[in-house]
Amino acid sequence: MRQTSQHGQWTSRFAFILAATGSAVGLGNIWKFPYIAGENGGGAFVLIYLVCILAIGLPIMIAEIMLGRRGRQSPINSMRDLADEAGASKFWSWLGWLGVVAGFLILSYYSVIAGWAMAYVVRVASGVFEGVTADGVSNIFGQLIADPEKLLAWHSLFMMVTMLVVARGVKGLERTVKFLMPALLAILILLVGYAMEQDAFEQGVLFLFKADFGKVTSEAVLIAMGHAFFTLSLGMGAIMVYGSYLPRKVSIGSTAVLIALADTVVALLAGLAIFPIVFANGLEPGSGPGLIFQTLPIAFGHMAYGSIFGTLFFILLVFAAWSSSISLIEPAVAWLVENKRMSRMRACIWVGLATWTLGIGTVLSFNLTADIKLFDKTFFDILDYLTANIMLPLGGLSIAIFAGWVMSKENSASELQIKSPILFNGWLFLLKFVSPIAVAIVFLNAIDVI
Ligand code: PHE
């Protein structure tokens, strides 16, 4: 197998950790996790999500990085060569294709939501939230999403900056994430500090951590599992392609643990910052995708230097989204460069344009086409459901089957270099049995077969 990828490689283990954490930590942690936890009843949902991260997400993350580093190419080509090495059918490259399509679909709506965050940078900075009430914030949010032109403009801007970084390759990214992640963490902690001063802090904490399994439906379990994949960027080749730029000597197991931990801490901090504000202001925890845009501005509007902290917060959120969106599209770009002999720049323009066009569907689904629904879901809801709850778990399941059953144990052992046999066998057991069975059961349950 090759020693390095044609696209270059990370300069160190730390650089990879930053990039992969940059991919993992994004809108999923700060925007999506609180609102789906809110919609699905809180504590029990959070607990199921944490179990999914540990028992399914972490082993699959290790597997995905491992496959990437051994294949050293875009997921499509890596899977083809790895299947060849294992004496299996070349058909496995479809797994790379599934990922390319999922990344394209996710980025198309991810960019629209990142656009909301961009719009909020300007709004918070202008001071409109100073002393604002919960109703006032909801109005401002409502006006934003009701305006397709504004949404489209922000979506276009976000797509442009994303494709600009991807066009410049692995290097530019490394430098940006180094500062962003620590700064984002600092502001989140500050927000949790504000939330702690609220009388409703305890209520918020209880909502997030007190498990009441009575409210859990099989749909909620599917959403929790899907989110474990989404938040760790698993099942679509993003982590695989980043793994393909990973230097040989880096230990994959411990690195993956750090990434998953950082991702989980950020999500829980976001929840701790948001729910006390929700309850203190009589808002609904289940108010959907607008949740953070309707709660956090209240905090910023009432604390000292709130406009400054608020502006900084939304800037960082945009950056967090940015470092994730890059990884969503990297598998497609890497493949075009490898197979179509396109320059990186050209590949970015094509993929960027296609994604932007599809994004218009999501823009409209919040206003003009909000009433057009299929199975009670808007265009945005359908994309979100299809990708996070179906495509990513399916991709993850296939990765587990390939790494656990198709690839030889000698090869995975030599790639992972886990010294303790207990840890290695533990990983293999989770990968071969626990993750695939769990994903299968959740799937079947959700479609009401069981
Ligand atoms: N993990 C990112 C987030 O939580 C989203 C993402 C999903 C990025 C899949 C890459 C691949 O926001």
Boltz pocket constraint, residues with backbone or C-beta under 6 A from the ligand:
constraints:
  - pocket:
      binder: B
      contacts: [[A, 23], [A, 24], [A, 25], [A, 26], [A, 27], [A, 28], [A, 29], [A, 106], [A, 229], [A, 230], [A, 231], [A, 232], [A, 233], [A, 234], [A, 236], [A, 238], [A, 324], [A, 325], [A, 327], [A, 328]]
      max_distance: 6.0
